[in-house]
């Protein structure tokens, strides 16, 4: 995961824990765009095998503009997690404002073909040492 001092969230749904850490990326940011990286760990603390099917993000900038993003898998993958396993990945989010939030859900399927959502708790996107 990322260094201490970065923003994040953690939540568990049906034994699946989603931990997020976000960080400002100044070298990719410009005067009209702020660029953030976020690192996610999906950990299967449950007792059944699950596979990630899709993602749904709700991204809100500092002006209150909301963008919803849906798509298959994460970073081109549909990871399968047995009990006790985890999957880590990093992705990015550009914003037109220096502050924002993200939240959402991963859609999972288990061996019985039951589809369910795993919540991603809200987390902040903000430059370090900022007050807003």
Buried (B, 14 or more C-beta within 10 A) or exposed (E): EBEEEBBBBBBBBBBBBBBBBBBBBEEEBEEEEBBBBBBBBBBBBBEBBBBBBBBBBBBBBBEEEEEEEEEEBBEEEEBBBEEEBBBEBEEEBBBEBBBBBBBBBBBBBBEEEEEBBBBBBBBBBBBEEEEE
